[in-house]
Amino acid sequence: MKKKIVSNSKSGKIPLRIKPELHEMLVERADKEGRSLNSYLTKILEAGIQPKTFEDRQFVGQVILGENFDLSSRLVSVSGIYYRYLIDNADIAKADAQYVVIEANGNILTLRELK
């Protein structure tokens, strides 16, 4: 008996159902750019997942240790620079926890505790 090999790689094909009106709008916009509909949709999807700001590129996804917090001043040190912070679903940071940056807006980082 042959074993079936399961692969986690994706085919690159996504069946998609949309309203005919939206389909027509997308085709028109693709035509204006001289692209195929597939190429236009790929461009839109790629742009949608790219970090929008310098802060997002630099900080989002970075893990921060609790020891980097100055709890009295409500600042956190990241790469030697202090930032204000917000904790997702909590009021205060814990010195013995780890956090991940989920959003960066200017000098304010939004953090979520890793569990």
matplotlib code that plots the C-alpha trace (Angstrom):
import matplotlib.pyplot as plt

x = [0.0, 1.4, 1.6, 0.0, 2.5, 0.9, 2.5, 2.0, 3.0, 0.2, -0.8, -1.2, -4.8, -7.6, -11.2, -13.0, -16.7, -17.5, -20.4, -20.5, -20.4, -17.2, -15.7, -16.5, -15.0, -11.8, -11.5, -11.9, -9.2, -6.9, -7.4, -6.6, -3.2, -2.6, -2.7, -4.5, -7.1, -4.9, -1.9, -4.0, -5.5, -2.0, -0.7, -3.6, -3.2, 0.6, 0.1, -2.4, -0.1, 3.0, 3.9, 2.6, 5.0, 8.6, 7.5, 5.6, 8.6, 10.9, 8.9, 5.8, 6.4, 9.4, 9.4, 10.0, 11.0, 9.3, 12.7, 12.7, 9.8, 10.2, 6.9, 6.9, 7.3, 5.2, 8.0, 9.6, 13.1, 13.4, 16.9, 18.1, 15.3, 12.3, 8.8, 5.4, 3.3, -0.3, -0.9, -3.6, -6.3, -4.4, -3.8, -0.2, 2.9, 4.3, 8.0, 8.1, 6.2, 7.1, 5.3, 5.0, 4.6, 1.3, 1.2, 3.5, 2.2, 4.8, 6.4, 3.6, 3.8, 0.8, 1.9, 0.3, 1.4, 2.8, 1.4]
y = [0.0, 3.4, 6.1, 9.4, 12.3, 15.4, 18.7, 22.0, 24.0, 25.9, 25.7, 29.5, 29.0, 30.5, 30.0, 33.3, 34.2, 37.9, 40.0, 40.4, 44.2, 44.0, 41.7, 44.2, 47.1, 45.1, 44.2, 47.8, 48.9, 46.2, 47.2, 50.9, 49.7, 47.4, 44.3, 41.1, 40.7, 38.1, 40.4, 43.3, 41.2, 40.0, 43.6, 44.6, 41.6, 42.1, 45.8, 44.9, 42.8, 45.1, 47.1, 50.7, 52.7, 52.8, 51.9, 48.8, 47.6, 48.2, 47.0, 44.9, 41.3, 42.0, 40.3, 42.5, 41.1, 42.4, 43.6, 46.3, 48.1, 51.1, 50.6, 53.8, 56.0, 53.7, 53.5, 50.5, 50.3, 48.9, 48.8, 51.4, 53.9, 54.5, 54.4, 54.9, 51.7, 50.4, 46.8, 45.0, 43.8, 44.8, 48.0, 47.3, 45.4, 42.5, 42.5, 38.7, 38.5, 38.6, 40.8, 41.1, 44.4, 44.3, 47.9, 50.9, 54.4, 57.1, 56.7, 54.6, 50.8, 48.5, 45.2, 41.9, 39.5, 36.2, 33.2]
z = [0.0, -1.0, 1.6, 0.8, 1.2, 2.6, 1.6, 3.3, 0.2, -1.5, -5.1, -5.5, -6.7, -4.7, -5.8, -5.2, -5.4, -5.7, -6.9, -10.7, -10.2, -8.2, -10.8, -13.5, -11.5, -11.0, -14.6, -15.6, -13.1, -14.3, -17.9, -17.0, -15.6, -18.6, -16.4, -16.4, -13.7, -12.0, -12.0, -10.7, -7.8, -6.9, -6.7, -4.5, -2.2, -1.9, -1.1, 1.6, 3.6, 3.5, 6.5, 6.0, 8.1, 9.2, 12.7, 11.5, 9.6, 12.5, 15.5, 14.7, 15.6, 17.9, 21.3, 24.3, 27.7, 30.9, 32.2, 29.5, 31.1, 33.3, 35.1, 37.1, 34.0, 31.7, 29.1, 27.4, 26.0, 22.5, 21.0, 23.6, 22.8, 25.2, 23.8, 25.4, 25.3, 25.6, 26.6, 24.7, 27.1, 30.3, 32.3, 33.3, 32.1, 34.1, 34.7, 34.5, 31.2, 27.5, 25.0, 21.2, 19.4, 17.5, 16.4, 16.2, 15.8, 16.1, 19.6, 21.0, 20.8, 21.3, 23.0, 23.6, 26.3, 25.1, 27.0]

ax = plt.figure().add_subplot(projection="3d")
ax.plot(x, y, z, "-o")
ax.set_aspect("equal")
plt.show()
